[in-house]
Each structure stands twice: as C-alpha cells, then as structure tokens.
Amino acid sequence: MTGRTSAASGSVAVLASFAAIAVLNYVFAIAMSWLLPVVDFGVLGVAQAILLVGATVVSAGIPLALTREAAVDADGLRGSVLRAGLVGNVAFGIVLGAAVAAAGATGLVQPAGAYAVPFVAVGVTIAVLALNAALLGVLQGTLRLGTMAVARTVEVVVKVLAGLALVALGLGAAGAVAGFLLGAVASTALAAARLRSLRLAPGAGAGLVALVRRAAPLFVGVSAFALLSQADVLALKGFTPPTVSEFLTGQYQVAVTLARLPYFAGLALFGAVFPYVARHAGTELGGGYARTALRYAFLALIPATIVLATIPDPVIRVFFSAKYDASAEGLRGAAIATGILTIGLGLGTLLQAAGRPRLVAAVLVAAVVVQLGLASVTVPAWGMVGTAAALGTAGLIVVVGLLPAARRAFMMKPSVGDAAAYLASLGVLGVTLLVLPTNGTLATVCSTITGLAAYTVAITVAGLLTSDDARTITGAIGAPGRIAMPRITSTMDALRQR
C-alpha cells in the first residue's frame, strides 16, 4: 500500500467516524430543539460552547505534543513521556473544570437557576476529557486512527442516548449536559483499554517540564482556534441585553449547528493528516500530504458552505420547527464565516504539524483579539449578523496571516486557471440552488442533491477531481472501493473528454 493510500485509509476511518458523529450530533441537536423551550435550548448552547472550548483547550497542548512525539518516533513513546503527559494534562483539566464549575455554582453566570447545574456538569466533563485527550493523542500519533475513531464515536453515541433519556425524564438542559459527561467517561474507558497493549520504548524520556515547553505554542494556537469557533455564541450571550440574550442565543445555536458542519469535517480531515505531515515535515512527501488535504477541503467542504449560504431558509425548515424561523437570519453569515475559518483551520493545523506552532499561535491570538473587539460593537448593533461578521473577519485574518508561510512550507503553487475553474464550479452549484424549487422538504433535498451533482460534474470536467483521486479514495475504502473503481474512473475520463 502506498503512503498516500495508507494516509487515506486512516483519513477514511476518521472521516467515517466523523460522518457517524455528525449524524448523531445533528439528531441530538434537532431533538433538543424540539424537546426544549427556546430559552432552555439557548442555555444548552452556551453550556455546549463552554464545553467545546474547554475540551479543545485540554486537547490543545500536551495531547498534541504526545501526538508529535509518537508520530516522529516510529517506535512509539517512552514510558516516562506518556506518564508525564497523562499526569500533566489531567491536573490541568481538573483546574480548568473546577473553574467552570465554580462559575456556575457561585452564580457568576446569570440566571443562576438556569446555569448552575449545567456548568458544574460541564466542569466535571472537562476534567474527564483531559485524560481522554491525552489517550487519544497517543492513539493518533501511533497511527491507530481506527481505534481513535471508534473511541470518539462511542463518546457521541452514549452522549446522545443518555442525554435524550435524561431530557425525556424532565431534567431539561442539565440532563442534556449530563449526557456529555457519560459519553466522555465511556470514551475514556475504551481508549485506556485499547492502549494497554501499547509497547513503550525503554529508557528515559522528556519530563513534564520539557513536554509542557514543547506543548506551549501548540496549546496557544489550538486554544485560540477553539475561542474563534465558539466566541460567536458567547459574544451573542454577553453583548446582548439579558432580557433577550437566551432567546437570541437559542436562535443562533440552530444557525451554527448547521454552519459548523464543514468546520467539524475539517477537524476530522486535518486531524487525520496531522501525524503524517509531522512525520514527514520538511519533505516533499509531507508537503504532498498537506496540499492534498487542503485541496480536498476546498473541493468537499466549501460546497456545503455554499448550500447553507445560498438557501438558508429552506435548509432551516428541513431540520427545525417553525419556532426557529428567525435563525435563518444568522445562518447565511455564520456559514460564510465558518467556511473561511475552516480554511484557516487547515492552514494552522498543517503548519503546527510542520513545526511552525509559534507563527500559528501569534496569528490566532491576534484574530481572537480582533474578533472580540469587533463583536463588542457589531453584536449590539446587528445581533446574530454582527456576531457572524466578527467571526468572518477573524477567519480572514487567520487565512491571510498563515497563507504565505503555508505556501513556502508545503511548496504550494496554485494555478490561476484552476482557481477560476473552481470558482466557476461553485457558481454552478449556487445558480442551480437558486433556480430549482425549494418550497418544501422534498424539493429542498432534491434541489441540493442536483446542485451538488452538477458541481461534481463541473470539477471533474475542469480536471480538479481526477482519476488519481478516485483511486486513492476507493483504495482507502477497501474491497468495495476497488470493485467500483473501474466504473468511477471510466465515467470521470468520459466527462473530461466531453
């Protein structure tokens, strides 16, 4: 198996788990939007935003350092490195979780009656996820991507089942958040069990201080990404009057639930490629992995942004009840902003893998400062549209700040002709969506499928999606892909000849 196909196999495992996780998360979000009042759904949105930031923060430093340690050393981690990483990250998670729990228990976040129990549950969950993140970091670095994917999927399965059951029992937003805790416990137990067979290299390794020193720039960069992706919800809560903040947050939570689909897919894609780029940093092979991941992000993820931004009202009505019709106001802006941030995420993640975490950290910190400062002005003036505008501006700062370094590091030489063909293909998608009917669930689904099919034909005719891509992807899928490959490649060749 070639290196490219091997990487694709691992990526397919991670992306398959992402697909399962995405479906489950969307079922969970849609079910909660129906089961909970709008205000309680807003409380859940704020608690979930804090949890996502906390989960990302505890996975940002030491776990990524453990991933790089394992990826660079083909023989795996040394026992002392693993122990130092586990102890350090769990201690950090406990401190961070305790701070979040205290914010809820002491009434710092108002109204206290709504946020106290959810924030305590979030705090405990963050502490558990700190151990989980360190274990998953080792799985990722040792290229056990299938096991990592299973552990992540188990977390969401348990979360959804437990959360729905607890909400059905009348526990409200607190019950939904408790589901997150139970899912984290299940995933952590599974990851720990799977790592029992890990063969650790003997001898002394880096201690906790050395590991933290290496992890510091990674921590700052990834933590800033977490803030960027969640600050829009938190800014809407913080910069709007208390009388309407929960209602607006609940409406916007529906918008970002859909808008973040490309972003979370990007997390899966670039996370799967991270250890391969780290292992081959500075080589043509490492650059090839990075370029391929970015190309697939543009080809596969940005079209989802175009769909959401072009027909936001019909998409909202496919999934959510009429009480969330106002959320369409924020979906168009949130989709565009999140699409920009997804490309920034790719550039930042790949540069971190290539050994440029300090540059990524500096650019992201600047972007966070701009986002929060801008949101303090735009949110009071424009509400949901204002918070999306601040996010989009921050995303542009990330892309512009990191693109020159990425072009040098990964030997990227974009073609003007390819860029024009790509934009034209996106135009085909957008025009198709605008022309076809979307007055109803079935019409919206059929029009979206038709638009994406037209886009796929356009990028194939333009040569942006090649037979080599089909061979890589189908080879990664395994036997079913190999059986289908001749028909797929012959169809693509026929389209290009026309």
Stockholm file with secondary structure:
# STOCKHOLM 1.0

chainA/1-498         MTGRTSAASGSVAVLASFAAIAVLNYVFAIAMSWLLPVVDFGVLGVAQAILLVGATVVSAGIPLALTREAAVDADGLRGSVLRAGLVGNVAFGIVLGAAVAAAGATGLVQPAGAYAVPFVAVGVTIAVLALNAALLGVLQGTLRLGTMAVARTVEVVVKVLAGLALVALGLGAAGAVAGFLLGAVASTALAAARLRSLRLAPGAGAGLVALVRRAAPLFVGVSAFALLSQADVLALKGFTPPTVSEFLTGQYQVAVTLARLPYFAGLALFGAVFPYVARHAGTELGGGYARTALRYAFLALIPATIVLATIPDPVIRVFFSAKYDASAEGLRGAAIATGILTIGLGLGTLLQAAGRPRLVAAVLVAAVVVQLGLASVTVPAWGMVGTAAALGTAGLIVVVGLLPAARRAFMMKPSVGDAAAYLASLGVLGVTLLVLPTNGTLATVCSTITGLAAYTVAITVAGLLTSDDARTITGAIGAPGRIAMPRITSTMDALRQR
#=GR chainA/1-498 SS CCHHHHHHHHHHHHHHHHHHHHHHHHHHHHHHHHHSCHHHHHHHHHHHHHHHHHHHHHTTSHHHHHHHHHHHCTTCCBHHHHHHHHHHHHHHHHHHHHHHHHHHHTTCSSSHHHHHHHHHHHHHHHHHHHHHHHHHHHHHHTTCHHHHHHHHHHHHHHHHHHHHHHHHTTCHHHHHHHHHHHHHHHHHHHHHHHGGGCCCBCSCCCCHHHHHHHHHHHHHHHHHHHHHHHHHHHHHHHSSCHHHHHHHHHHHHHHHHHHTHHHHHHHHHHHHHHHHHHHTTTSHHHHHHHHHHHHHIIIIIHHHHHHHHHSHHHHHHHHSCGGGGGGHHHHHHHHHHHHHHHHHHHHHHHHHHTTCHHHHHHHHHHHHHHHHHHHHHHHHHHTHHHHHHHHHHHHHHHHHHHHHHHHHHTTCCCCHHHHHHHHHHHHHHHHHHHHSCCSSHHHHHHHHHHHHHHHHHHHHHTTSSCHHHHHHHHHHHCHHHHHHHHHHHHHHHHHHHC
#=GC SS_cons         CCHHHHHHHHHHHHHHHHHHHHHHHHHHHHHHHHHSCHHHHHHHHHHHHHHHHHHHHHTTSHHHHHHHHHHHCTTCCBHHHHHHHHHHHHHHHHHHHHHHHHHHHTTCSSSHHHHHHHHHHHHHHHHHHHHHHHHHHHHHHTTCHHHHHHHHHHHHHHHHHHHHHHHHTTCHHHHHHHHHHHHHHHHHHHHHHHGGGCCCBCSCCCCHHHHHHHHHHHHHHHHHHHHHHHHHHHHHHHSSCHHHHHHHHHHHHHHHHHHTHHHHHHHHHHHHHHHHHHHTTTSHHHHHHHHHHHHHIIIIIHHHHHHHHHSHHHHHHHHSCGGGGGGHHHHHHHHHHHHHHHHHHHHHHHHHHTTCHHHHHHHHHHHHHHHHHHHHHHHHHHTHHHHHHHHHHHHHHHHHHHHHHHHHHTTCCCCHHHHHHHHHHHHHHHHHHHHSCCSSHHHHHHHHHHHHHHHHHHHHHTTSSCHHHHHHHHHHHCHHHHHHHHHHHHHHHHHHHC
//
